[in-house]
Amino acid sequence: MPLYEFACTQCGARDEVFRQRMTSDIEPPPCPRTPDDESHTMTRVMSGFAHHLSFATKVAEAEATYGAEVDAAMGPEPDIGKYARQYDEASKDLPPGEG
């Protein structure tokens, strides 16, 4: 389903025409700024391309751009071994569990 873009040769106004099928003869629309003026003719122009990124690409770009800032804000990773040693030390005096 193509979308054709047109621009006015006089004032530069742009308009789009949507068709359900691709056809070679597309009737240009009237100029949106001056629809009654015959000197304002619309000519077909090249459309821009849309580039859609996947979620993985967006995440990778965000990490490349903001990764250092996020790491600085979060601080260093916690020392899990330190917490495990503290747990072992604190659990020595606990009674044995049932089980």
C-alpha positions as CSV (number, residue, x, y, z in Angstrom):
1,M,0.0,0.0,0.0
2,P,2.0,2.9,-1.2
3,L,2.0,6.5,0.1
4,Y,2.9,9.1,-2.5
5,E,4.2,12.5,-1.6
6,F,3.7,15.7,-3.6
7,A,5.1,19.2,-3.3
8,C,3.7,22.5,-4.8
9,T,6.1,24.0,-7.3
10,Q,5.0,27.6,-6.3
11,C,4.8,27.6,-2.5
12,G,6.4,24.3,-1.4
13,A,3.3,23.0,0.4
14,R,3.4,19.2,0.8
15,D,0.7,16.6,0.6
16,E,0.4,12.8,0.7
17,V,-1.8,10.5,-1.4
18,F,-2.5,7.0,-0.1
19,R,-3.4,4.2,-2.6
20,Q,-4.4,0.6,-1.9
21,R,-2.6,-0.6,-5.0
22,M,0.5,0.5,-6.9
23,T,-0.4,2.2,-10.1
24,S,1.8,4.2,-12.5
25,D,-0.6,7.0,-13.1
26,I,-1.3,8.9,-9.9
27,E,-3.4,12.1,-10.1
28,P,-1.6,14.8,-8.1
29,P,-3.8,16.5,-5.4
30,P,-4.6,20.2,-5.5
31,C,-2.3,22.5,-3.5
32,P,-3.4,22.4,0.2
33,R,-2.7,26.1,0.7
34,T,-4.4,27.4,-2.5
35,P,-6.7,24.7,-3.9
36,D,-8.4,27.1,-6.4
37,D,-5.2,28.6,-7.9
38,E,-4.3,26.7,-11.1
39,S,-0.7,28.1,-11.1
40,H,0.1,26.1,-8.0
41,T,0.8,22.6,-9.4
42,M,1.8,19.6,-7.3
43,T,4.7,17.4,-8.4
44,R,5.7,14.0,-7.0
45,V,8.7,14.1,-4.7
46,M,10.9,11.4,-3.3
47,S,9.7,10.1,0.0
48,G,12.0,9.8,3.0
49,F,12.8,6.3,4.3
50,A,11.8,5.1,7.7
51,H,14.2,3.0,9.7
52,H,12.8,1.1,12.6
53,L,15.1,-0.3,15.3
54,S,14.5,-3.5,17.1
55,F,14.3,-3.5,20.9
56,A,17.7,-5.1,21.1
57,T,19.3,-2.5,18.9
58,K,17.7,0.3,21.0
59,V,19.0,-1.2,24.2
60,A,22.5,-1.6,22.7
61,E,22.5,2.0,21.6
62,A,21.3,3.2,25.0
63,E,24.0,1.2,26.7
64,A,26.7,2.6,24.4
65,T,25.4,6.2,25.0
66,Y,24.5,6.1,28.7
67,G,26.2,3.0,30.1
68,A,29.1,4.9,31.8
69,E,26.7,7.4,33.4
70,V,24.4,4.6,34.7
71,D,27.4,2.7,36.1
72,A,28.6,5.9,37.8
73,A,25.2,6.5,39.3
74,M,24.8,3.0,40.5
75,G,28.2,2.7,42.1
76,P,30.3,-0.4,42.4
77,E,28.7,-3.8,42.6
78,P,28.1,-5.2,46.1
79,D,30.6,-7.7,47.4
80,I,28.4,-10.8,47.7
81,G,31.1,-12.8,49.4
82,K,31.3,-10.2,52.2
83,Y,27.5,-10.6,52.8
84,A,27.9,-14.4,52.8
85,R,30.7,-14.3,55.4
86,Q,28.6,-11.9,57.6
87,Y,25.6,-14.4,57.3
88,D,27.8,-17.3,58.2
89,E,29.2,-15.4,61.2
90,A,25.7,-14.3,62.4
91,S,24.2,-17.8,61.9
92,K,26.7,-19.7,64.1
93,D,24.7,-19.0,67.3
94,L,21.4,-20.0,65.8
95,P,19.8,-23.3,66.9
96,P,19.8,-26.0,64.3
97,G,16.7,-25.9,62.0
98,E,14.1,-28.5,61.9
99,G,13.9,-30.4,58.7
